[in-house]
């Protein structure tokens, strides 16, 4: 039993992804469970934001207000996001290419401009980075996406019938309540219910395991969207490979930039860990819907990298203990 518990602790994220995938195939391939699908979908729709809210509340309870301020490396990462997205947009507009290549580049572009995941602070804290710096960048990157996406994406796909202000408010409504409400609640608990606040701070790994449950749900949803896609397999593979390349570039670039300012972990997670649910919505809204395979596959790539980072950190801790 102890060996099993140790294994689950060491490989929480891969186990979560496999569990979500297995759950999808269980419901998809078992006719007797078919009547339960509507109930399961409703539960999932309520559970995912609830889990994210809870894990962010636990994380923000540990954040000091005076640490929430923009830093120089935030500006460099925002510049990287802006220029990389704009470069691909220019390529798509002015360089003739067939439909397959357009879908591949559009998938990569979505992954580049996509803002930092609201729950990235959980993994950052687990890895030993600054949750406060990451939270600040999450706010900034969401503002950047809210402004850049409605401006750039309709230029790439002019048929998108969504105005700038509608898209801007839509993105803010999807992200900011989930990000700001737990933050302000953490402030209120610190001020008016200090005992409850202290108790929440003492729940060291709870936010991480809540994130693992949310990851299992997102993994199942991602597999479902890929399974229901009518696109040729080789096209999906090419778009997924583009997502992998972009993922590796962003984690590496974020670590390099953040490392220059002694924020290597926070920089890597800020640029590499993306709000893929929002990215999929942006792809469906503005671009060829098939490009959503890019951020869909990004769920897998970023969590493989996160799993490796957590394994490496545990390995180093064990070595130091010896």
Secondary structure, DSSP 8 states (H G I E B T S, - for coil): -HHHHHHHHHTHHHHHHHHHHHHHHHHHH-GGGGGGHHHHHHHHHHHHHHHHHHHHHHHHTT--GGG----HHHHHHHHHHHHHHHHHHHHHHHS---HHHHHHHHHHHHHHH--B-TTHHHHHHHHT--HHHHHHHHHHHHHHHHHHHHHHHHHHSTT----HHHHHHHHHHHHHHHHHHHHHHHHHHHHH-HHHHHHHHT-TTHHHHHHHHHHHHHHHHHHHHHHT--S-HHHHHHHHHHHHHHHHHHHHHHHHHHHHTT-HHHHHHHHHSB-HHHHHHHHHHHS-GGGHHHHHHHHHHHHHHHHHHHHHHHHHHHHHH-
